[in-house]
Amino acid sequence: MSDSGNYRQNWAAYLRHMMADRSQAEFAKAIQATDGQLSKWLSGSTGVTAEKVITIARLLGDSPVHALGRVGWLNVSELTPFRAPRTYGLDEFTDRELAAEIVRRIDAGEAGQALTEPIDATPTDLDAHRERRANVPNAVDTIDHVEAPDLDSLDYAAKRGTRKVDQAPWAE
């Protein structure tokens, strides 16, 4: 790791690079600093906090991670694998992945009430579900594809002519 003098010099070099062709007064205004504070940073006589580096990088439209790396608080090995986490919608997962997550939550005791409490469904509920799904293009009626160990408890196997299953496919 670099000592504080190197951090100060690295910070000054970063600011000079980001200042480009702007005057010191214009640049100070852009980073919401006084001319005096900017002069001290550019000369390397004073340091800066990580929070200030992040704030100024954002004001300049730069990545805070990049700025912290330029100052020397993050090294190349810490920057290389960096990737911002991506958020996913449920529609981006396969049914098998969703089912595996449900089983994982149940096994870990993390499942909510919707997964652990019995449900009461009537043939009318199934008909309403099919009707809603019929209005969705390319929809798969997942109720017709359910294979769960408690199918008999719902008493639909006999009424719908569905074969009985002894075990859920993911529990093998």
C-alpha positions as CSV (number, residue, x, y, z in Angstrom):
1,M,0.0,0.0,0.0
2,S,1.1,3.5,-0.7
3,D,1.7,6.0,2.1
4,S,-0.5,9.1,2.5
5,G,1.9,11.2,0.4
6,N,1.3,8.9,-2.5
7,Y,-2.4,9.1,-2.0
8,R,-2.2,12.9,-2.1
9,Q,-0.1,12.8,-5.3
10,N,-2.4,10.3,-6.9
11,W,-5.4,12.5,-6.0
12,A,-3.8,15.5,-7.4
13,A,-3.0,13.6,-10.7
14,Y,-6.6,12.4,-10.9
15,L,-7.9,15.9,-10.4
16,R,-5.5,17.3,-13.1
17,H,-6.6,14.6,-15.5
18,M,-10.3,15.2,-14.9
19,M,-9.8,19.0,-15.0
20,A,-8.6,18.7,-18.6
21,D,-8.9,22.1,-20.3
22,R,-11.1,23.8,-17.7
23,S,-9.9,26.6,-15.6
24,Q,-9.2,26.0,-11.9
25,A,-12.2,28.2,-11.0
26,E,-14.6,26.3,-13.4
27,F,-13.3,23.0,-12.1
28,A,-13.7,24.0,-8.5
29,K,-17.3,25.0,-9.1
30,A,-17.9,21.7,-11.0
31,I,-16.7,19.6,-8.0
32,Q,-18.4,21.9,-5.4
33,A,-15.1,22.9,-3.8
34,T,-13.5,26.2,-3.1
35,D,-10.6,27.5,-5.2
36,G,-8.4,27.3,-2.1
37,Q,-9.3,23.6,-1.4
38,L,-8.7,22.7,-5.0
39,S,-5.3,24.4,-4.9
40,K,-4.3,22.4,-1.8
41,W,-5.4,19.1,-3.5
42,L,-3.6,19.9,-6.7
43,S,-0.4,20.7,-4.9
44,G,-0.7,17.5,-2.8
45,S,-0.5,19.4,0.4
46,T,-3.8,18.0,1.8
47,G,-5.4,14.7,1.5
48,V,-9.0,13.7,0.8
49,T,-11.5,11.2,2.3
50,A,-12.8,8.3,0.3
51,E,-16.3,9.8,0.7
52,K,-15.1,13.0,-1.0
53,V,-13.4,11.0,-3.8
54,I,-16.7,9.2,-4.4
55,T,-18.7,12.4,-4.4
56,I,-16.4,14.2,-6.8
57,A,-16.2,11.2,-9.1
58,R,-20.0,11.2,-9.3
59,L,-20.1,14.9,-9.9
60,L,-17.6,14.5,-12.8
61,G,-19.5,11.5,-14.3
62,D,-16.7,9.1,-13.4
63,S,-17.0,5.7,-11.7
64,P,-16.3,6.0,-8.0
65,V,-14.5,2.7,-8.2
66,H,-12.3,4.0,-10.9
67,A,-11.5,7.1,-8.9
68,L,-10.7,5.1,-5.8
69,G,-8.4,3.0,-7.9
70,R,-6.6,6.1,-9.4
71,V,-6.1,7.5,-5.9
72,G,-4.6,4.1,-4.8
73,W,-7.2,3.0,-2.2
74,L,-8.1,0.1,-4.5
75,N,-5.5,-1.9,-6.3
76,V,-5.8,-3.5,-9.8
77,S,-6.6,-7.0,-8.4
78,E,-9.6,-5.5,-6.6
79,L,-10.8,-3.7,-9.6
80,T,-10.5,-6.4,-12.2
81,P,-13.2,-8.8,-11.0
82,F,-15.5,-5.9,-10.1
83,R,-19.0,-6.2,-11.6
84,A,-22.1,-4.5,-10.5
85,P,-24.7,-6.9,-9.3
86,R,-27.6,-7.4,-11.8
87,T,-31.1,-7.6,-10.6
88,Y,-33.3,-10.4,-12.1
89,G,-37.0,-10.6,-12.6
90,L,-38.9,-13.9,-12.0
91,D,-39.5,-14.3,-15.7
92,E,-35.8,-14.7,-16.2
93,F,-35.7,-18.0,-14.3
94,T,-36.8,-21.3,-15.5
95,D,-39.6,-23.2,-13.8
96,R,-37.0,-25.8,-12.6
97,E,-34.8,-23.0,-11.1
98,L,-37.8,-21.5,-9.3
99,A,-38.9,-24.9,-8.0
100,A,-35.3,-25.6,-6.8
101,E,-35.3,-22.3,-4.9
102,I,-38.7,-23.2,-3.3
103,V,-37.3,-26.6,-2.2
104,R,-34.1,-25.0,-0.9
105,R,-36.2,-22.5,1.2
106,I,-38.4,-25.3,2.6
107,D,-35.4,-27.5,3.4
108,A,-33.6,-24.5,5.1
109,G,-36.7,-23.6,7.1
110,E,-36.8,-20.2,5.3
111,A,-40.1,-20.7,3.5
112,G,-42.9,-18.3,4.1
113,Q,-46.5,-19.2,5.0
114,A,-47.5,-19.4,1.3
115,L,-45.2,-22.4,0.9
116,T,-45.8,-24.1,4.1
117,E,-49.5,-23.9,4.8
118,P,-52.0,-26.2,3.0
119,I,-54.2,-24.7,0.4
120,D,-57.8,-25.2,-0.3
121,A,-58.6,-25.3,-4.0
122,T,-61.8,-26.3,-5.6
123,P,-62.4,-27.4,-9.2
124,T,-63.9,-23.9,-9.7
125,D,-60.6,-22.3,-8.7
126,L,-58.8,-24.4,-11.3
127,D,-61.3,-23.4,-14.0
128,A,-60.8,-19.7,-13.1
129,H,-57.0,-20.2,-13.3
130,R,-57.3,-21.9,-16.7
131,E,-59.6,-19.0,-17.9
132,R,-57.0,-16.4,-16.8
133,R,-54.2,-18.3,-18.4
134,A,-56.1,-18.7,-21.6
135,N,-56.0,-14.9,-22.0
136,V,-52.1,-14.9,-21.9
137,P,-50.4,-15.7,-25.2
138,N,-48.0,-18.6,-25.1
139,A,-48.9,-19.3,-21.5
140,V,-48.4,-22.8,-20.1
141,D,-51.1,-23.9,-17.7
142,T,-48.8,-25.0,-14.9
143,I,-51.7,-26.5,-13.0
144,D,-51.9,-29.2,-15.6
145,H,-48.3,-30.0,-15.1
146,V,-48.1,-30.1,-11.3
147,E,-46.6,-33.3,-10.0
148,A,-46.4,-33.0,-6.2
149,P,-46.5,-35.7,-3.5
150,D,-49.7,-34.2,-2.0
151,L,-51.8,-34.3,-5.2
152,D,-54.1,-36.8,-3.5
153,S,-54.7,-34.5,-0.6
154,L,-56.1,-32.0,-3.1
155,D,-58.4,-34.8,-4.4
156,Y,-57.8,-33.7,-8.0
157,A,-56.1,-36.9,-9.2
158,A,-59.3,-38.9,-9.4
159,K,-61.5,-36.0,-10.5
160,R,-59.2,-34.9,-13.3
161,G,-57.9,-38.4,-14.4
162,T,-54.4,-37.3,-13.5
163,R,-52.0,-40.1,-12.7
164,K,-50.8,-40.3,-9.1
165,V,-47.2,-39.6,-8.3
166,D,-45.3,-41.0,-5.4
167,Q,-42.7,-38.3,-5.3
168,A,-42.0,-34.8,-6.7
169,P,-39.5,-35.0,-9.6
170,W,-37.0,-32.6,-7.8
171,A,-36.9,-34.8,-4.7
172,E,-35.1,-37.7,-6.4
